[in-house]
């Protein structure tokens, strides 16, 4: 699985970063999401799912590679 994002819908809430700081960061410029690890499996995939589900705008999502 991969993490993908729609940067135009990100409001910089930071929930993804708080849920999975090893997978997400926030841009210093505008606080929008920055993906740190695109390819996921195992425990990292579960953390990504939790972070994606917690996003208020559903900016990030998981997809097949």
Backbone as XML, in Angstrom:
<?xml version="1.0"?>
<chain id="A" units="angstrom">
  <residue number="1" name="UNK">
    <atom name="N" x="0.840" y="-1.176" z="0.000"/>
    <atom name="CA" x="0.000" y="0.000" z="0.000"/>
    <atom name="C" x="0.887" y="1.241" z="0.000"/>
  </residue>
  <residue number="2" name="UNK">
    <atom name="N" x="0.295" y="2.320" z="-0.465"/>
    <atom name="CA" x="0.982" y="3.613" z="-0.513"/>
    <atom name="C" x="0.106" y="4.683" z="0.120"/>
  </residue>
  <residue number="3" name="UNK">
    <atom name="N" x="0.743" y="5.698" z="0.673"/>
    <atom name="CA" x="0.035" y="6.886" z="1.140"/>
    <atom name="C" x="0.040" y="7.891" z="-0.003"/>
  </residue>
  <residue number="4" name="UNK">
    <atom name="N" x="-1.109" y="8.402" z="-0.302"/>
    <atom name="CA" x="-1.250" y="9.461" z="-1.320"/>
    <atom name="C" x="-1.970" y="10.633" z="-0.660"/>
  </residue>
  <residue number="5" name="UNK">
    <atom name="N" x="-1.816" y="11.813" z="-1.219"/>
    <atom name="CA" x="-2.469" y="12.985" z="-0.635"/>
    <atom name="C" x="-3.053" y="13.889" z="-1.713"/>
  </residue>
  <residue number="6" name="UNK">
    <atom name="N" x="-4.049" y="14.647" z="-1.309"/>
    <atom name="CA" x="-4.607" y="15.733" z="-2.111"/>
    <atom name="C" x="-4.219" y="17.014" z="-1.379"/>
  </residue>
  <residue number="7" name="UNK">
    <atom name="N" x="-3.094" y="17.596" z="-1.752"/>
    <atom name="CA" x="-2.584" y="18.758" z="-1.023"/>
    <atom name="C" x="-3.549" y="19.937" z="-1.031"/>
  </residue>
  <residue number="8" name="UNK">
    <atom name="N" x="-4.378" y="20.039" z="-2.036"/>
    <atom name="CA" x="-5.289" y="21.185" z="-2.124"/>
    <atom name="C" x="-6.411" y="21.131" z="-1.091"/>
  </residue>
  <residue number="9" name="UNK">
    <atom name="N" x="-6.639" y="19.984" z="-0.448"/>
    <atom name="CA" x="-7.686" y="19.905" z="0.568"/>
    <atom name="C" x="-7.137" y="19.936" z="1.993"/>
  </residue>
  <residue number="10" name="UNK">
    <atom name="N" x="-5.832" y="19.880" z="2.159"/>
    <atom name="CA" x="-5.226" y="19.855" z="3.493"/>
    <atom name="C" x="-5.404" y="21.215" z="4.177"/>
  </residue>
  <residue number="11" name="UNK">
    <atom name="N" x="-5.866" y="21.166" z="5.436"/>
    <atom name="CA" x="-6.050" y="22.402" z="6.208"/>
    <atom name="C" x="-4.986" y="22.550" z="7.292"/>
  </residue>
  <residue number="12" name="UNK">
    <atom name="N" x="-4.027" y="21.641" z="7.350"/>
    <atom name="CA" x="-2.940" y="21.726" z="8.309"/>
    <atom name="C" x="-3.336" y="21.410" z="9.743"/>
  </residue>
  <residue number="13" name="UNK">
    <atom name="N" x="-4.327" y="20.579" z="9.930"/>
    <atom name="CA" x="-4.781" y="20.229" z="11.280"/>
    <atom name="C" x="-3.711" y="19.467" z="12.062"/>
  </residue>
  <residue number="14" name="UNK">
    <atom name="N" x="-2.864" y="18.728" z="11.370"/>
    <atom name="CA" x="-1.769" y="18.019" z="12.010"/>
    <atom name="C" x="-2.128" y="16.694" z="12.641"/>
  </residue>
  <residue number="15" name="UNK">
    <atom name="N" x="-3.328" y="16.240" z="12.445"/>
    <atom name="CA" x="-3.739" y="14.977" z="13.054"/>
    <atom name="C" x="-2.949" y="13.797" z="12.516"/>
  </residue>
  <residue number="16" name="UNK">
    <atom name="N" x="-2.623" y="13.804" z="11.243"/>
    <atom name="CA" x="-1.830" y="12.710" z="10.671"/>
    <atom name="C" x="-0.449" y="12.669" z="11.320"/>
  </residue>
  <residue number="17" name="UNK">
    <atom name="N" x="0.157" y="13.823" z="11.478"/>
    <atom name="CA" x="1.473" y="13.912" z="12.098"/>
    <atom name="C" x="1.435" y="13.453" z="13.549"/>
  </residue>
  <residue number="18" name="UNK">
    <atom name="N" x="0.411" y="13.843" z="14.280"/>
    <atom name="CA" x="0.291" y="13.433" z="15.677"/>
    <atom name="C" x="0.044" y="11.930" z="15.810"/>
  </residue>
  <residue number="19" name="UNK">
    <atom name="N" x="-0.707" y="11.357" z="14.885"/>
    <atom name="CA" x="-1.016" y="9.927" z="14.922"/>
    <atom name="C" x="0.160" y="9.056" z="14.479"/>
  </residue>
  <residue number="20" name="UNK">
    <atom name="N" x="0.936" y="9.551" z="13.516"/>
    <atom name="CA" x="2.032" y="8.741" z="12.963"/>
    <atom name="C" x="3.193" y="9.635" z="12.512"/>
  </residue>
  <residue number="21" name="UNK">
    <atom name="N" x="3.954" y="10.182" z="13.461"/>
    <atom name="CA" x="5.050" y="11.091" z="13.093"/>
    <atom name="C" x="6.152" y="10.438" z="12.282"/>
  </residue>
  <residue number="22" name="UNK">
    <atom name="N" x="6.212" y="9.109" z="12.288"/>
    <atom name="CA" x="7.205" y="8.425" z="11.467"/>
    <atom name="C" x="6.784" y="8.341" z="10.003"/>
  </residue>
  <residue number="23" name="UNK">
    <atom name="N" x="5.514" y="8.654" z="9.729"/>
    <atom name="CA" x="4.989" y="8.579" z="8.366"/>
    <atom name="C" x="4.618" y="9.935" z="7.772"/>
  </residue>
  <residue number="24" name="UNK">
    <atom name="N" x="4.311" y="10.894" z="8.635"/>
    <atom name="CA" x="3.842" y="12.209" z="8.177"/>
    <atom name="C" x="4.602" y="13.335" z="8.863"/>
  </residue>
  <residue number="25" name="UNK">
    <atom name="N" x="4.690" y="14.453" z="8.176"/>
    <atom name="CA" x="5.224" y="15.683" z="8.744"/>
    <atom name="C" x="4.349" y="16.813" z="8.223"/>
  </residue>
  <residue number="26" name="UNK">
    <atom name="N" x="4.668" y="18.041" z="8.645"/>
    <atom name="CA" x="3.944" y="19.201" z="8.151"/>
    <atom name="C" x="4.935" y="20.160" z="7.515"/>
  </residue>
  <residue number="27" name="UNK">
    <atom name="N" x="4.538" y="20.759" z="6.426"/>
    <atom name="CA" x="5.363" y="21.721" z="5.728"/>
    <atom name="C" x="5.614" y="22.940" z="6.607"/>
  </residue>
  <residue number="28" name="UNK">
    <atom name="N" x="6.845" y="23.404" z="6.648"/>
    <atom name="CA" x="7.163" y="24.627" z="7.392"/>
    <atom name="C" x="6.546" y="25.843" z="6.722"/>
  </residue>
  <residue number="29" name="UNK">
    <atom name="N" x="6.294" y="25.755" z="5.447"/>
    <atom name="CA" x="5.746" y="26.870" z="4.675"/>
    <atom name="C" x="4.276" y="27.126" z="4.991"/>
  </residue>
  <residue number="30" name="UNK">
    <atom name="N" x="3.441" y="26.074" z="4.932"/>
    <atom name="CA" x="2.002" y="26.286" z="5.099"/>
    <atom name="C" x="1.315" y="25.241" z="5.982"/>
  </residue>
  <residue number="31" name="UNK">
    <atom name="N" x="2.101" y="24.414" z="6.663"/>
    <atom name="CA" x="1.609" y="23.393" z="7.604"/>
    <atom name="C" x="0.825" y="22.265" z="6.937"/>
  </residue>
  <residue number="32" name="UNK">
    <atom name="N" x="0.864" y="22.160" z="5.622"/>
    <atom name="CA" x="0.167" y="21.059" z="4.957"/>
    <atom name="C" x="0.976" y="19.772" z="5.082"/>
  </residue>
  <residue number="33" name="UNK">
    <atom name="N" x="0.307" y="18.673" z="4.819"/>
    <atom name="CA" x="0.879" y="17.347" z="5.017"/>
    <atom name="C" x="2.074" y="17.089" z="4.093"/>
  </residue>
  <residue number="34" name="UNK">
    <atom name="N" x="3.076" y="16.417" z="4.670"/>
    <atom name="CA" x="4.234" y="15.929" z="3.941"/>
    <atom name="C" x="4.337" y="14.438" z="4.269"/>
  </residue>
  <residue number="35" name="UNK">
    <atom name="N" x="4.345" y="13.604" z="3.252"/>
    <atom name="CA" x="4.445" y="12.155" z="3.451"/>
    <atom name="C" x="5.919" y="11.781" z="3.537"/>
  </residue>
  <residue number="36" name="UNK">
    <atom name="N" x="6.300" y="11.084" z="4.607"/>
    <atom name="CA" x="7.688" y="10.691" z="4.815"/>
    <atom name="C" x="7.992" y="9.286" z="4.311"/>
  </residue>
  <residue number="37" name="UNK">
    <atom name="N" x="6.981" y="8.429" z="4.284"/>
    <atom name="CA" x="7.176" y="7.045" z="3.844"/>
    <atom name="C" x="5.969" y="6.621" z="3.032"/>
  </residue>
  <residue number="38" name="UNK">
    <atom name="N" x="6.173" y="6.393" z="1.761"/>
    <atom name="CA" x="5.049" y="6.055" z="0.891"/>
    <atom name="C" x="4.708" y="4.576" z="0.899"/>
  </residue>
  <residue number="39" name="UNK">
    <atom name="N" x="5.683" y="3.705" z="0.855"/>
    <atom name="CA" x="5.436" y="2.259" z="0.814"/>
    <atom name="C" x="5.215" y="1.738" z="2.222"/>
  </residue>
  <residue number="40" name="UNK">
    <atom name="N" x="4.123" y="1.012" z="2.432"/>
    <atom name="CA" x="3.759" y="0.577" z="3.775"/>
    <atom name="C" x="3.428" y="-0.900" z="3.832"/>
  </residue>
  <residue number="41" name="UNK">
    <atom name="N" x="3.706" y="-1.488" z="4.995"/>
    <atom name="CA" x="3.265" y="-2.852" z="5.293"/>
    <atom name="C" x="3.298" y="-3.021" z="6.808"/>
  </residue>
  <residue number="42" name="UNK">
    <atom name="N" x="2.665" y="-4.075" z="7.288"/>
    <atom name="CA" x="2.694" y="-4.413" z="8.701"/>
    <atom name="C" x="2.208" y="-3.318" z="9.623"/>
  </residue>
  <residue number="43" name="UNK">
    <atom name="N" x="2.965" y="-3.070" z="10.687"/>
    <atom name="CA" x="2.591" y="-2.088" z="11.708"/>
    <atom name="C" x="2.517" y="-0.672" z="11.132"/>
  </residue>
  <residue number="44" name="UNK">
    <atom name="N" x="3.388" y="-0.363" z="10.197"/>
    <atom name="CA" x="3.348" y="0.976" z="9.586"/>
    <atom name="C" x="2.062" y="1.190" z="8.805"/>
  </residue>
  <residue number="45" name="UNK">
    <atom name="N" x="1.565" y="0.160" z="8.174"/>
    <atom name="CA" x="0.312" y="0.256" z="7.441"/>
    <atom name="C" x="-0.840" y="0.519" z="8.407"/>
  </residue>
  <residue number="46" name="UNK">
    <atom name="N" x="-0.848" y="-0.152" z="9.536"/>
    <atom name="CA" x="-1.904" y="0.069" z="10.524"/>
    <atom name="C" x="-1.859" y="1.501" z="11.056"/>
  </residue>
  <residue number="47" name="UNK">
    <atom name="N" x="-0.671" y="2.016" z="11.354"/>
    <atom name="CA" x="-0.535" y="3.405" z="11.819"/>
    <atom name="C" x="-1.026" y="4.375" z="10.749"/>
  </residue>
  <residue number="48" name="UNK">
    <atom name="N" x="-0.716" y="4.091" z="9.496"/>
    <atom name="CA" x="-1.171" y="4.948" z="8.401"/>
    <atom name="C" x="-2.694" y="4.935" z="8.311"/>
  </residue>
  <residue number="49" name="UNK">
    <atom name="N" x="-3.298" y="3.781" z="8.462"/>
    <atom name="CA" x="-4.768" y="3.691" z="8.427"/>
    <atom name="C" x="-5.396" y="4.550" z="9.525"/>
  </residue>
  <residue number="50" name="UNK">
    <atom name="N" x="-4.842" y="4.459" z="10.728"/>
    <atom name="CA" x="-5.353" y="5.250" z="11.846"/>
    <atom name="C" x="-5.227" y="6.746" z="11.557"/>
  </residue>
  <residue number="51" name="UNK">
    <atom name="N" x="-4.091" y="7.151" z="11.035"/>
    <atom name="CA" x="-3.863" y="8.564" z="10.731"/>
    <atom name="C" x="-4.792" y="9.060" z="9.635"/>
  </residue>
  <residue number="52" name="UNK">
    <atom name="N" x="-4.960" y="8.271" z="8.586"/>
    <atom name="CA" x="-5.831" y="8.642" z="7.469"/>
    <atom name="C" x="-7.280" y="8.774" z="7.941"/>
  </residue>
  <residue number="53" name="UNK">
    <atom name="N" x="-7.715" y="7.855" z="8.779"/>
    <atom name="CA" x="-9.087" y="7.897" z="9.282"/>
    <atom name="C" x="-9.335" y="9.095" z="10.197"/>
  </residue>
  <residue number="54" name="UNK">
    <atom name="N" x="-8.282" y="9.601" z="10.840"/>
    <atom name="CA" x="-8.423" y="10.724" z="11.764"/>
    <atom name="C" x="-8.394" y="12.085" z="11.062"/>
  </residue>
  <residue number="55" name="UNK">
    <atom name="N" x="-8.055" y="12.113" z="9.802"/>
    <atom name="CA" x="-7.960" y="13.384" z="9.063"/>
    <atom name="C" x="-9.346" y="13.990" z="8.841"/>
  </residue>
  <residue number="56" name="UNK">
    <atom name="N" x="-9.560" y="15.248" z="9.268"/>
    <atom name="CA" x="-10.888" y="15.857" z="9.116"/>
    <atom name="C" x="-11.290" y="16.113" z="7.670"/>
  </residue>
  <residue number="57" name="UNK">
    <atom name="N" x="-10.327" y="16.230" z="6.757"/>
    <atom name="CA" x="-10.653" y="16.509" z="5.356"/>
    <atom name="C" x="-10.379" y="15.325" z="4.431"/>
  </residue>
  <residue number="58" name="UNK">
    <atom name="N" x="-9.917" y="14.216" z="5.005"/>
    <atom name="CA" x="-9.573" y="13.019" z="4.221"/>
    <atom name="C" x="-8.574" y="13.355" z="3.110"/>
  </residue>
  <residue number="59" name="UNK">
    <atom name="N" x="-7.628" y="14.220" z="3.443"/>
    <atom name="CA" x="-6.597" y="14.634" z="2.496"/>
    <atom name="C" x="-5.711" y="13.473" z="2.082"/>
  </residue>
  <residue number="60" name="UNK">
    <atom name="N" x="-5.296" y="12.676" z="3.044"/>
    <atom name="CA" x="-4.449" y="11.522" z="2.746"/>
    <atom name="C" x="-5.313" y="10.278" z="2.617"/>
  </residue>
  <residue number="61" name="UNK">
    <atom name="N" x="-4.857" y="9.359" z="1.799"/>
    <atom name="CA" x="-5.580" y="8.113" z="1.599"/>
    <atom name="C" x="-4.602" y="7.020" z="1.217"/>
  </residue>
  <residue number="62" name="UNK">
    <atom name="N" x="-5.029" y="5.787" z="1.348"/>
    <atom name="CA" x="-4.195" y="4.648" z="0.999"/>
    <atom name="C" x="-4.634" y="4.080" z="-0.331"/>
  </residue>
  <residue number="63" name="UNK">
    <atom name="N" x="-3.651" y="3.641" z="-1.111"/>
    <atom name="CA" x="-3.967" y="3.030" z="-2.408"/>
    <atom name="C" x="-2.953" y="1.924" z="-2.695"/>
  </residue>
  <residue number="64" name="UNK">
    <atom name="N" x="-3.311" y="1.091" z="-3.634"/>
    <atom name="CA" x="-2.396" y="0.037" z="-4.090"/>
    <atom name="C" x="-1.241" y="0.703" z="-4.835"/>
  </residue>
  <residue number="65" name="UNK">
    <atom name="N" x="-0.050" y="0.099" z="-4.754"/>
    <atom name="CA" x="1.118" y="0.696" z="-5.453"/>
    <atom name="C" x="0.932" y="0.765" z="-6.956"/>
  </residue>
</chain>
